[in-house]
Amino acid sequence: MNTRATLLPTEPHLKWMQRALSQAQHALLLTSPNPRVGCVIVGPEGSLLGEGHTQKAGSAHAEVSALNAVKAKGLSARGATVYVTLEPCSHTGRTPPCCDALIEAQVAEVYVSVLDPNPLVSGQGLARLKASGIGVHVGLLAKEAQELNIGFFKRMTEHRPWFWSKIASSLDGQTALENGMSQWITSAEARLDGHHWRARSCAILTGIGTLLQDQPRLDVRDLETPRQPKLVVVDSQLLLALNAPALDAHREVIVYCALGIEPHTQVIRHWPEPSEGVLKTSPHRDEAARREATQEKLHALTERGVRVVGSPSPNPSPRPNDPRGPDAWARKVDLAFMARDLAKREINEVHVEAGARLNGAMLEAQLIDELLIYMAPKWLGPGRPMSVMPALNDLHQALELEWQTVDRLGVDLRIRARIKREL
């Protein structure tokens, strides 16, 4: 029995695992919240018997899809070699264990790119294969397989999704003119590519300011997709309008506000008060009316199918110059809580399309993992920046990034840069 944990890649093995990764790419828009996995089954004489990828949640995983393809040809996988991009699962979730299907098929060897980070699986799938006399090899194209499921790995290991922030800007870093006009800074090619990134995400995150000012739909358009990503809105005061265009798409909507909401009754139990520095000009009856109107808004949103989650930040933040007026509440949404809650809802990847304030807050909270910047060859002069953050006192305090890729899209550049994390 071969139980090697590492593999020296040879040309045939690389070829078949690359083919398995290509299969996994077919699952890019399909499998959420499951990982994207590809599988290739090769006969003892070296010919392709079958291949497949993970289907939508609750349907066949990659190994079963590939085995079904073998059976559909009237062939047998007995004595075959299997190439799969993620460790076969060993537990019963929405579907039976994949390792059992491989054992039952009497395959001879299994080449796995990377171990499953899910604690219900990690290492156990391989152990069951080995115990059945199947040769196991691990590590072939591991980096590529993990990159394809970077959000799934993040959720399983750090209990939060992978966040990337998509920003369209001019060459001088402006995302809009001073008057707020931003349509369109970048080209049609860049905008279409942005929809591809929306489509692969589990959720699109934005702030209430963006929804109020731009009235966007924030859904996937101009390309075929088997599903619409969920919409997540950071809305501290619950200002979301019931007729907002973003609510028209057929998808789940989750709103995080700065209110203390009883989850079972949807009754607001805690109302944050403005902290020192925020003007308090409304008479008590106006305050009571505001609370009543907000409670009615909560019920109306819930009736429309919107999930409203109360997540007030424990740290009050004075905002005397808030453009929404002197009655703007001082407490904000607890973004760290939001990230943990999204992970509990099985959200792997979050595509952030927000204004400068929310972008800055997400960066300050160390939640942004990657910047996806579409930069147009335009110079706007005074305008609106990519983020609003406190001024630094020293260059050593700068947020360090690592370049990933720079690609040309029409006349624009797409820059991918990741936040450099200390290990």
N, C-alpha and C positions, 0 to 999 in steps of 0.2 A: 504493500500500500504506500502510495506516495503522499507524504504529509508535509512537503516543503512549504514554508511560509512566504518564501520570496521566489522570484522567477527571473532568470536571465533571458531577456526577450530575444527571440529569433524571428526571422522574417515571416514565416507562416503564422506564428502566434500573433505578431503585431498586426498582420493583415486581417486576421479574423476578429481581433479585439477592436480594431478601428472600424470594422464593419458593424460590430455590436454598438459602438458609440454612435455610428450613423443612425442605427435603429433608435437609439435613445433620443437622438435629436428630433425624430418624428413625434416623440411624446412631449415635446417642449411646452405646447399650449394645452395639453390634454389632461395631465395626471394629477394636478393639484387636488389634495395636499400630499399625495404620494410622490416619491422621487421619480425622476425620469430614468428609466432603465431599459437597456437593450440586451438582447440575447441572440446568439448564433449557435447552431448545432451542426457539427461537422462529423461526417461518417468516418469509420476506421481507415478508409482508403483515401481520405482527404477531400471528399466532395461535400458541398453544402447540402444538408438535409432539410433545414428549416430555420427561420428567423422570425423575430417578433419584438414588440416593445410593450411596455406597460400601457394598459388602456385606462379609461377614466376610473376614478375611485369606485370600488365595489365590483369592477370587472377584472378580467384576467391580468395577471402580472406578466412580465416579459418572458419568464421561463415557460409559463403555461401557454402563452401565445405562440412561442417557438415550437413547443411540443405539439400543439394543435396543428401547426403548419406541417410538421413531419407526418402526423397521422392523416392529414388531408391528402397527402401524396401517396398514401398506402404504404409508407415506410416505417421502419422501427428505429428508435434512438438507442437501442441496446449496443453497448460498446462504443458509443459516440463520445466526442469531446465537446464540451459546452463552454462557450465564452460569454460571460455575463458581466455587466459593468458595475453591479453592486451585489454584495453578498445575498444569496437566496434567503428569504425570510424563513423563520423557524417557528413562528407563532400564528395562531388563528386570529385574524382581525376581521376585515371585511371579506377576506378570502382565505382559503386553507393555506398551510405552509408550502412554499415553493420547493423547499429542500426535499419534502416528502414526494413531490411529483417527480423530481429528478431521480430520487432513489427508486421509486416504483418503475421508472423507465429504464433502469439498469444502465445508466450512462457510465463510462469508464473514468473520465476525468472532467474536472471543472476548473476553468481559469476565471478568477475573479479580480476585477480591477481594485476594489476598495471594500473594506469592511463597512457594514451598515452601522451608523452611529446610534441608531435606535437601541436603547438599553434592553429592549425586549428581544433583540436579535443579536447584537454585536458579538460575533464569534461563535454563537450557538448554532447558526446555520451551517457553518463550516464544520463544526464538531460533529454534527449529525451526519454530514456527508462522509467524513473520515471514518466514523464508526461503522458505516455501511460498506467500507472498502473502496470508496471512490477517491481517486487521487485529487488533491486540492493544491492549487497554485494561486498566490495572492500578490498583487502589486503591479500588474501590467497596465500601463496607462492610467495609473491611480489619480494623478493630478488632473487629467482631463475629465475623468469620471466625477471627481469631487467638484470640480468647477461647474459642471453641468447641473449639480444639485447643491449649489453653495448655500441657498436659503434653507434647504432641508437640514444640512449639516449644522448651520447656525442655530436653527430651532432646537435640534436635538442636543447640542452641546452647551449652548448658552441660554436657552429658553427664551429666545426672542427671534424675530425674523431678520432677514437681511434687508437693509434699506438702501436703495440708491435714489439719489436726487437728480431729477432731470431738469436741466436749465437751458433755456434758449437765450443767447446773449449776442451782443455786438462784440467786436474785437476789443473795445475798451471796457468790456465787462458790464454793460448796461442791459437790463432785461426789459426795460420799457422807457418811454419818454417820461419827463417829469409829470405830464398830465395823465399818465397811466396807459397811453396807447402802446400796444405791443404787437398788434396783428398787421403784417407778419414780419418779424425780424429775420427769421430763417426761411429757407427755401422749402418747396413742396417735398423734395426728396428727404430733407431732414425731418419734416413733420411726419411723413409716412414711416420713417424708421422709428420715430418716437412711438407710433402706434404699435409697432412690433414689440417694443419693450413694454408697453402697457399690456399687450396680449399675453406675454409670458409671465406676468406678475400674478400673484394671488389676490392682491388688492392695490388700489390706487388711493394714495393719501393726499389730502389737500386741507387747506384752512378755510375758515368761513369768510375771510377777507377776499380770497380768490373767487369764491362762489358768489359773493355779493357784488363784486365789481365787474367780473368778466362774464358771469352767467354761463359757464361752460357745461358741457355734458360729461366730459371726462370719461368717455367710454371708448371702446375700440371700434374704429370705423375704417373703411377703405381697404380692408383685408378680411379674409375669412377666418373666423375663430370659432371653436366649439363651445366657448363660454365667454361671458363677460366677467372681468375681475370684480371683486367686491369693491365698494366705495367706502372709504374711511374719512370722516370729517372731524377736524379739531375745531370745536365750536364752544368756547367757554360759556357764553351767555345764552346758548340755544336760540340763535338768531336765524337759523336755517328756514327759508321760506318753503311753505308746503307746495308751491308751484315752481320750485327751482328746477331748471332743465336737467340737472344731474340726477334728479329722482325719477326721471322718465325711463331710464334704461332698466331692463329686466335683470336685476341683480340684487344682492344683499347690500344694505346700507347700514353702516355702524357709525354713530355719532358719539364722540367723547366730549363731555362738557365738564364744567367746574362746579357742578351742583352735586350735593349728596342725595342720591336717589335710592329709595328702597327698591331693590330689584324685583321683588315679587308683586308689589302693589303699584309700582311706577309712581309713587308719591314722593315729591321733593321734601326731604326731611331737614336738609342743611342748606342754608343760604349764606354764601360767603359775603362778608361785609367789606367795604372798601377800607384799606388800611390808611394810615396817616399819610397825608400828602394828596389824597384823592378828594376832590370837592364833593360835599354832600349837600346838594341844593334842593333835592326833591322833598316835598312835604310827605308826611307819613302816609296819607291816603294815596298818593301817587306810587309810593313804594309798595303798598298793599296791592294796588291795581297791577303793578308790574309783576308781582309774584303770582297773582291770579292768572294773568295773561300767559306767563311762562309755563305754569302748570297745565293750562289748556293747550298750549303748543306741544308740550310733552305728550299729552294724551293723543293729540291729533297726529303727531309723527308716528307714535306707536300704532295707531289705527291704520296708518298707511304702510305698516310693515317695517318701519325704521327701528333699528335697535339703538336705544339711547343708553349710554353707560356713564354714570357719574364717576368722575375721577379727578377731584380737586387736588391741586398741588398743595403739599403741606407748607410751602414757603410763599407767603404773600409777597406781591410785587407791586409797589406803587406805580400808577400810570397817570399822573396828573395831566399829561398832554395827549392822552389817547384820542385819536381822531374820531372815535365813535362817541365822544362826549364825556362829560365829567362823571356820569353815573356808571361808567364802565367798571365792572367788578375787578378788584385787585388780584384775585386768585386766578391762576391759569390751570390748564389741564396738566395733570401729572403724566408727562410723556413717557417716563420709565414704566409707570403702571400700564400705560397704553400698550407699550411694546410687549410686556409680559402677557397682557390679556390677549393680544393678537396671536401670540404663540399658542396660548391655550385654545384658541379658536382654529388652530392648525393652519395658520398663515405662515408660509415659508418666505416669500419675497414680496416686498412692498415697494411700489413705484411712487415716489414722492413728486408731485407737481404742485408746488406751493409758492407763496410769496416770500419776500426777503425776511420777514419776521419769523415765520415758521421755519424756514430753512436755517436761519441763525439759531433758533431755539433747539432744533434737532441736532445741529452741529455742537452746540454747547453741552447738550445732554449726552454727547458721544454716541448718538444713535445712527448717524449716517455712516454707512460703510463704503459707499462708492459715489462719485460724482459722474454724471452722464451729461456732459456739456456740449451743446450744439452751438458752435460759434460762427457767426456770419461775418463776411468781410465788409463790415459797416462800422462807422465811427459816429456815435450818437451825441457825444458830449454829455452835458448834465442829464441825468436820468435816474432810474431806480436800480439799485445794486442787486447782486446775487444773494446777499445775505446781510442782515443787520445783527451785529455782535458788538460786545464791549470792546473799546479800544485797547490795544496791547501796549505795554510799557517797554517791551524788549523783543527783539526779533527771535530770541530763543523760545518765546511763547507761541510762535506761529504753529499752526496746524500743519503737520508734515504729511505729504501725499506721495504715493508711488504711481508712476505712469503705468497704465495698462496697454492702451492702444490709442492711436490717432489715425482716423480714417477720413477720407474725402467723401462727402455726400453732396452731389451737385456742386454748388459753389461753396458750400459750408464745410466745416471740420466737425467731426464728432470726436470728442476727447473723453476717454475713460480714465479716471484717476481714483485710486483707493486710499482711504485714510490709513496712514501707517500706524499700526498698533504695536505697543510694547508687548513682547512675549513674556 
